[in-house]
């Protein structure tokens, strides 16, 4: 037991330092003794060097109660302790037992309470980011990337299709662009595999790509100490707030998202609301404080880091790339070249080039394995080579003269060839001659009409021109058709009805 003067000295040291260990070092006593004295003073009991039990009845069982508290790691219930004490001959009330257990638990918790050092931030120093489970869109789970600029409390929320390294780099780059094209000194995250390969003696070994990204943006990537909420509480709080407002639940009454773009818009709106709201600690809006903190941030390169464009792929000689088991076309000029492929929500984005010269060359909807997305505009040199959609190309002067009349001439040739028309060359020469007489545009229009109604016989083109291409043109007469007509049968029906009328 300590002398009264020593007890007062210990309590005075605690009031000065607000730390059990510091007060113990200043006064030369164990920090557990400091905790017991502080607890006793808080409970209004006499100051002693031992745990205070304000009951003569329970004093004889204090050691046993302390043993049970230690065995249960401070979780044993007071009613359980009372039942055990009664079986051992205890005669006190349950209320007394609860009071004694509460006092001894207080001493136990003070002895083992973990003390956290407050994290004092400074402008332009720290950015934290973490991930949260987002909503499900069209059967695919979305990841919420949540960044938090520590000093200004400015938040950025970006939806991602996955947590792969290219997606994380793209999210970081976009975050820096939102901050005005500027970045802080340090970027803090969890021990993600995307930035940490392994740990040796508690030291994180960085992923080589993460090191390259750090050098490119002029930042230092740091990983949190495990189970240290003071160092990463801001990003975890951002994740909690983002999930509460963005993931549809019965609490926020938010409906499901129909597309990834709709979720992106919602993330921007929610983040803007957070940044415009007065913060409870700083008493200012994060968006306003960002204007001040921006002066302490450093500029980043104009072009994103190359890996932010996605994973590298080689373009085959069919002008396609393979991504997640599906094939996607790119402009044929990129054959045998390298491109970057990344997933942006429900779309596959393909980029070619390096650094500031990188440009988006194709965008497709995400497909399943074994499927293909092919765009005709990526194959301009293959126009007319489709077996079902052939385009006429002149091989001699007479053909060039005919096709030069216009699109109607091309359509006429295609339809005439499909119908197996004889003496097509003579019809083509006739059209060229009529073009000199009536003008190419008139003849071209007539050829288009003839192709649509199937008028390929000799003299049909001249007849269409004479009667006007804009008037209704009748299809060819039945005698030019290969199918059997029904004219003879129509007379039979009419005769029977006439006879009935006369009768």
C-alpha positions in Angstrom: 0.0 0.0 0.0 1.3 3.4 -0.9 1.5 6.3 1.5 -1.2 8.9 1.1 1.3 11.5 -0.1 2.6 9.1 -2.7 -1.0 8.4 -3.9 -1.6 12.1 -4.4 1.7 12.4 -6.2 0.6 9.6 -8.6 -2.8 11.2 -9.3 -1.2 14.6 -9.8 1.2 13.1 -12.4 -1.7 11.4 -14.2 -3.7 14.6 -14.3 -0.7 16.2 -15.9 0.1 13.5 -18.5 -3.2 11.7 -18.9 -1.2 8.5 -19.3 -0.9 5.6 -16.9 2.6 4.7 -18.2 3.9 8.3 -18.2 2.5 8.9 -14.7 4.1 5.6 -13.5 7.5 6.6 -14.9 7.4 10.1 -13.3 6.5 8.7 -9.9 8.4 5.5 -9.9 5.4 3.1 -9.6 3.9 0.5 -11.9 1.3 1.7 -14.4 -1.2 -0.9 -13.1 -1.0 0.8 -9.7 -1.7 4.2 -11.4 -4.7 2.7 -13.2 -6.1 1.3 -9.9 -5.7 4.6 -8.1 -7.4 6.5 -10.9 -10.3 4.0 -11.0 -10.8 4.2 -7.3 -10.9 7.9 -7.4 -13.5 7.8 -10.2 -15.6 5.4 -8.2 -15.5 7.7 -5.2 -13.7 5.1 -3.0 -10.8 5.5 -0.7 -7.4 5.7 -2.4 -5.4 2.5 -1.8 -2.8 0.7 -3.8 -5.2 -2.3 -4.2 -8.5 -2.7 -6.1 -11.3 -1.2 -4.0 -14.2 -3.4 -3.0 -16.8 -1.3 -1.3 -18.4 -4.2 0.6 -17.2 -6.0 3.7 -19.3 -9.1 2.6 -17.7 -9.3 -0.8 -14.2 -8.4 0.3 -13.4 -12.0 1.2 -14.3 -13.1 -2.4 -12.5 -10.3 -4.2 -9.6 -12.5 -5.2 -11.9 -15.1 -6.6 -13.9 -12.6 -8.6 -10.7 -11.2 -10.0 -9.7 -14.7 -11.1 -12.9 -15.2 -12.9 -12.6 -11.9 -14.7 -9.1 -12.8 -15.8 -10.2 -16.2 -17.0 -13.0 -14.7 -19.1 -10.9 -11.8 -20.4 -13.2 -9.4 -18.7 -16.4 -10.8 -20.3 -18.0 -12.7 -17.4 -21.4 -11.5 -16.4 -22.2 -10.3 -12.9 -25.2 -12.6 -12.5 -23.0 -15.6 -13.3 -20.5 -14.4 -10.7 -23.3 -14.0 -8.1 -24.6 -17.5 -8.6 -21.1 -18.9 -8.2 -20.5 -16.8 -5.1 -23.8 -18.0 -3.5 -22.8 -21.6 -4.0 -19.6 -20.7 -2.1 -21.4 -19.3 0.9 -21.7 -15.6 -0.2 -24.5 -13.8 1.7 -24.4 -10.4 -0.1 -27.1 -9.1 -2.5 -26.9 -9.3 -6.3 -26.8 -5.5 -6.4 -23.6 -5.5 -4.3 -22.2 -8.2 -6.6 -22.8 -6.2 -9.7 -21.2 -3.1 -8.1 -18.1 -5.1 -7.1 -17.8 -6.8 -10.5 -18.1 -3.5 -12.3 -15.3 -2.0 -10.2 -13.0 -4.9 -10.7 -13.8 -5.0 -14.4 -12.9 -1.3 -14.6 -9.4 -2.1 -13.1 -9.0 -5.0 -15.5 -9.9 -2.9 -18.5 -7.6 -0.1 -17.5 -4.7 -2.4 -17.1 -5.2 -3.9 -20.5 -6.6 -0.9 -22.5 -4.7 -0.2 -25.7 -3.6 3.4 -26.0 -3.5 5.0 -29.5 -1.4 7.8 -30.4 -3.5 10.6 -32.1 -2.7 11.0 -35.8 -2.0 14.6 -36.5 -2.3 15.4 -40.2 -0.8 18.3 -42.1 -1.8 19.8 -45.5 -0.6 18.0 -48.6 0.8 15.0 -46.7 -1.6 12.1 -46.6 -4.2 10.4 -48.8 -5.9 7.2 -47.7 -7.9 4.8 -49.8 -9.8 1.6 -49.1 -12.4 -0.6 -50.8 -15.9 -1.6 -50.0 -18.5 -4.0 -51.5 -20.8 -2.0 -53.8 -24.1 -2.9 -55.4 -24.7 -5.7 -57.9 -25.4 -4.5 -61.5 -26.6 -7.0 -64.1 -25.3 -9.9 -62.0 -21.8 -8.4 -61.5 -20.6 -7.2 -58.1 -19.1 -3.7 -58.1 -16.2 -2.5 -55.9 -16.3 1.0 -54.4 -12.9 2.8 -54.3 -13.0 5.3 -51.5 -10.2 7.9 -51.1 -9.9 10.4 -48.3 -7.5 13.4 -48.2 -6.6 13.5 -44.5 -6.2 17.3 -43.8 -9.2 18.7 -45.7 -11.3 15.5 -45.2 -12.1 15.6 -49.0 -13.6 12.4 -50.2 -13.6 10.7 -53.6 -15.8 7.7 -54.5 -15.2 5.7 -57.7 -16.8 2.4 -58.7 -14.5 -0.3 -60.1 -15.2 -3.6 -61.8 -12.5 -5.3 -59.8 -9.5 -4.7 -57.5 -6.8 -5.5 -60.0 -3.7 -3.4 -60.2 -4.7 -1.6 -63.4 -8.1 -0.7 -61.9 -6.4 0.6 -58.7 -3.9 2.7 -60.7 -6.7 4.1 -62.9 -8.7 5.0 -59.8 -5.7 6.7 -58.2 -5.0 8.7 -61.3 -8.6 9.8 -61.5 -8.5 10.8 -57.9 -5.5 13.0 -58.5 -7.3 14.6 -61.5 -10.3 15.3 -59.3 -8.0 17.0 -56.8 -7.0 19.4 -59.6 -4.2 17.3 -61.2 -2.3 17.2 -58.0 -1.2 14.6 -55.5 0.0 14.4 -51.8 3.3 13.2 -50.5 2.0 9.9 -49.1 -0.7 7.4 -50.1 -1.8 5.0 -47.3 -3.6 1.8 -48.0 -4.2 -1.6 -46.5 -1.7 -4.5 -47.1 -3.2 -5.1 -50.6 -1.6 -7.7 -52.8 -1.7 -5.0 -55.5 1.0 -3.0 -53.7 2.7 -5.5 -51.4 4.2 -8.8 -52.5 5.0 -10.2 -49.0 6.2 -9.3 -45.5 9.7 -10.0 -44.1 10.1 -9.5 -40.3 7.1 -7.2 -40.4 8.4 -5.1 -43.3 6.3 -4.9 -46.4 8.0 -5.7 -49.7 6.5 -3.5 -52.4 5.2 -4.7 -55.7 7.5 -3.5 -58.5 4.7 -2.0 -60.4 3.6 -0.1 -57.3 7.1 1.2 -57.0 7.1 2.4 -60.6 3.7 4.1 -60.0 5.1 5.9 -56.9 8.0 7.3 -58.9 5.8 8.3 -61.8 3.4 10.3 -59.7 6.0 11.5 -57.1 4.3 9.8 -54.2 5.3 7.3 -51.5 2.9 4.4 -51.0 2.7 3.2 -47.4 0.7 0.4 -45.9 -1.1 0.4 -42.6 0.1 -1.2 -39.4 -2.3 -4.1 -38.8 -5.1 -3.4 -36.3 -4.2 0.3 -36.1 -7.5 2.2 -36.6 -6.0 5.6 -35.8 -3.9 5.4 -39.0 -6.7 4.4 -41.4 -9.9 5.4 -39.8 -10.6 8.1 -42.3 -10.7 5.7 -45.3 -12.7 3.1 -43.4 -15.2 5.8 -42.4 -15.5 6.8 -46.1 -16.2 3.3 -47.1 -18.9 3.0 -44.4 -20.6 6.2 -45.5 -20.4 5.3 -49.2 -22.0 1.9 -48.7 -24.7 3.4 -46.5 -25.7 5.9 -49.3 -24.9 3.9 -52.5 -25.8 0.3 -51.9 -29.5 -0.2 -52.2 -31.0 -1.2 -48.8 -34.3 -1.0 -47.0 -32.9 1.8 -45.0 -32.0 4.3 -47.8 -34.8 3.2 -50.1 -32.4 3.4 -53.1 -33.5 1.3 -56.1 -31.2 -1.0 -58.1 -28.9 0.5 -60.7 -29.7 -0.3 -64.3 -26.1 0.4 -65.6 -22.6 1.1 -64.4 -22.8 4.7 -65.8 -25.8 5.3 -63.4 -23.7 4.1 -60.5 -20.8 6.4 -61.5 -23.1 9.4 -61.6 -24.5 8.5 -58.1 -21.0 8.1 -56.7 -20.2 11.6 -57.9 -23.3 13.1 -56.4 -22.8 11.4 -53.0 -19.1 12.5 -52.9 -20.1 16.1 -53.8 -22.6 16.0 -50.9 -20.0 14.9 -48.4 -17.5 17.5 -49.6 -20.0 20.4 -49.4 -21.2 19.5 -45.9 -19.7 21.2 -42.8 -17.3 18.7 -41.1 -17.9 18.2 -37.4 -14.2 18.4 -36.6 -12.9 21.2 -38.8 -16.1 23.2 -38.8 -15.6 23.8 -42.5 -16.7 22.1 -45.8 -14.0 19.8 -47.2 -14.4 21.4 -50.7 -13.4 24.8 -49.2 -10.4 23.3 -47.3 -9.2 21.6 -50.4 -8.6 25.0 -51.9 -6.1 25.7 -49.1 -4.6 22.2 -49.1 -4.1 22.3 -52.9 -1.2 24.7 -52.4 0.7 22.0 -50.5 0.0 19.3 -53.2 2.4 18.7 -56.1 1.5 18.4 -59.7 1.4 15.1 -61.6 2.2 14.3 -65.2 -0.4 15.2 -67.8 -0.8 11.6 -69.0 -1.8 8.7 -66.8 0.7 6.0 -65.9 0.6 3.4 -68.7 -0.6 0.6 -66.5 -3.7 2.7 -65.8 -4.8 1.8 -69.3 -5.1 -1.8 -68.3 -3.4 -5.1 -69.2 -1.2 -5.4 -72.4 -2.5 -7.5 -75.3 -1.0 -8.3 -78.7 -3.3 -7.6 -81.7 -3.6 -10.7 -84.0 -3.6 -10.5 -87.8 -7.4 -10.7 -87.6 -7.3 -7.2 -85.9 -8.7 -8.6 -82.6 -7.5 -9.0 -79.1 -8.5 -11.6 -76.5 -9.7 -10.4 -73.1 -11.3 -12.7 -70.5 -12.0 -15.4 -73.1 -13.8 -13.1 -75.6 -12.5 -11.4 -78.8 -12.8 -7.7 -79.5 -11.9 -6.0 -82.8 -9.6 -3.0 -83.2 -8.7 -0.9 -86.3 -6.9 -3.1 -88.7 -3.9 -0.7 -88.8 -3.0 -2.1 -85.3 -2.4 -5.6 -86.5 0.7 -7.2 -84.9 0.9 -4.2 -82.5 0.5 -4.0 -78.7 -2.5 -2.3 -77.0 -3.9 -1.9 -73.5 -7.2 -3.4 -72.5 -9.2 -2.5 -69.3 -12.7 -3.0 -68.0 -14.7 0.1 -67.4 -18.0 -1.0 -65.8 -19.8 -3.0 -68.5 -17.5 -1.9 -71.3 -14.1 -3.1 -72.5 -11.9 -0.1 -73.4 -8.9 -0.6 -75.7 -6.1 2.0 -75.8 -3.1 2.3 -78.1 0.1 4.3 -77.6 2.2 5.3 -74.7 2.1 8.3 -72.2 0.6 11.5 -73.5 0.2 9.9 -77.0 -2.1 7.2 -75.8 -5.5 7.3 -77.3 -8.7 5.2 -77.1 -9.1 3.1 -80.3 -12.1 0.9 -79.5 -14.8 0.4 -77.0 -17.0 -2.7 -76.8 -19.7 -4.1 -74.5 -18.3 -6.8 -72.2 -19.0 -10.3 -73.5 -18.8 -13.8 -72.1 -16.1 -16.3 -72.9 -16.1 -17.7 -76.4 -18.0 -14.7 -77.8 -16.8 -12.0 -80.2 -17.6 -8.3 -80.8 -16.6 -7.2 -84.3 -17.1 -3.7 -85.7 -17.3 -3.2 -89.5 -15.6 0.2 -89.3 -12.4 -1.5 -88.1 -12.1 -3.2 -91.5 -12.4 -0.5 -94.1 -10.2 -2.5 -96.6 -12.6 -5.5 -96.3 -15.7 -3.6 -97.5 -17.5 -5.6 -100.2 -15.9 -8.9 -99.3 -18.8 -10.2 -97.3 -20.3 -13.1 -99.3 -23.8 -11.9 -98.5 -23.1 -8.2 -99.1 -20.9 -7.9 -102.2 -20.0 -4.4 -103.5 -19.5 -4.0 -107.3 -16.0 -3.0 -108.3 -15.1 -2.2 -111.9 -12.5 -4.3 -113.7 -12.7 -2.7 -117.1 -13.8 0.6 -118.7 -17.3 -0.4 -119.6 -18.0 -1.5 -116.0 -16.5 1.7 -114.7 -18.7 3.8 -117.0 -21.9 2.0 -115.8 -21.0 2.0 -112.1 -20.1 5.7 -112.4 -23.7 6.5 -112.8 -24.2 6.1 -109.1 -25.6 3.9 -106.3 -28.6 3.0 -108.3 -26.4 1.4 -110.9 -24.6 -0.7 -108.2 -27.9 -1.9 -106.8 -29.2 -2.7 -110.3 -26.2 -4.9 -111.0 -26.4 -6.7 -107.6 -30.1 -7.4 -108.0 -29.8 -8.4 -111.6 -27.0 -10.8 -110.8 -29.0 -12.4 -108.0 -32.0 -12.8 -110.3 -29.9 -14.5 -113.0 -30.8 -11.9 -115.7 -29.4 -12.6 -119.2 -27.6 -10.1 -121.3 -26.7 -7.8 -118.3 -23.9 -6.3 -120.3 -26.3 -5.1 -122.9 -28.5 -3.5 -120.3 -25.5 -1.8 -118.8 -24.4 -0.4 -122.2 -28.0 0.8 -122.7 -28.0 2.6 -119.4 -24.7 4.4 -120.2 -26.2 5.5 -123.5 -29.3 6.8 -121.8 -27.2 8.6 -119.3 -25.6 10.7 -122.1 -29.1 11.5 -123.4 -31.1 12.1 -120.1 -28.3 12.8 -117.6 -26.5 10.4 -115.2 -28.7 11.3 -112.2 -32.0 10.5 -114.0 -30.7 7.2 -115.3 -29.2 6.3 -111.9 -32.6 6.9 -110.2 -34.4 4.8 -112.8 -31.9 2.0 -112.3 -32.5 2.0 -108.6 -36.3 1.8 -109.1 -35.8 -1.0 -111.7 -33.7 -2.9 -109.1 -36.3 -2.5 -106.4 -39.3 -3.7 -108.5 -37.4 -6.3 -110.5 -37.7 -4.7 -114.0 -34.7 -6.1 -115.9 -36.2 -6.8 -119.3 -35.2 -5.0 -122.5 -36.9 -1.6 -122.7 -37.8 -1.5 -119.0 -35.2 1.1 -118.2 -36.3 3.4 -121.0 -40.0 3.0 -120.0 -39.2 4.0 -116.4 -37.3 7.1 -117.6 -40.2 8.1 -119.9 -42.9 7.7 -117.3 -40.8 9.3 -114.6 -38.8 7.5 -111.9 -40.9 9.1 -109.1 -44.2 7.6 -110.3 -45.5 4.2 -109.3 -43.8 1.6 -111.4 -45.5 -1.7 -111.9 -43.6 -5.0 -111.4 -42.8 -7.1 -114.4 -45.8 -8.8 -116.2 -46.5 -12.4 -115.3 -45.1 -13.8 -118.6 -41.6 -12.7 -117.4 -42.0 -14.6 -114.2 -40.7 -18.2 -113.7 -43.6 -19.0 -111.3 -47.0 -20.2 -112.5 -49.7 -17.5 -112.7 -53.3 -17.8 -111.4 -55.0 -15.7 -114.1 -56.7 -18.8 -115.6 -58.1 -19.8 -112.3 -59.6 -16.3 -111.6 -61.9 -16.6 -114.6 -63.3 -19.9 -113.4 -64.5 -18.4 -110.1 -66.0 -15.3 -111.8 -68.0 -17.5 -114.2 -69.6 -19.5 -111.4 -70.7 -16.4 -109.6 -72.2 -14.9 -112.7 -74.3 -18.0 -113.4 -75.6 -18.0 -109.9 -76.6 -14.4 -110.2 -78.5 -15.0 -113.5 -80.3 -18.0 -111.9 
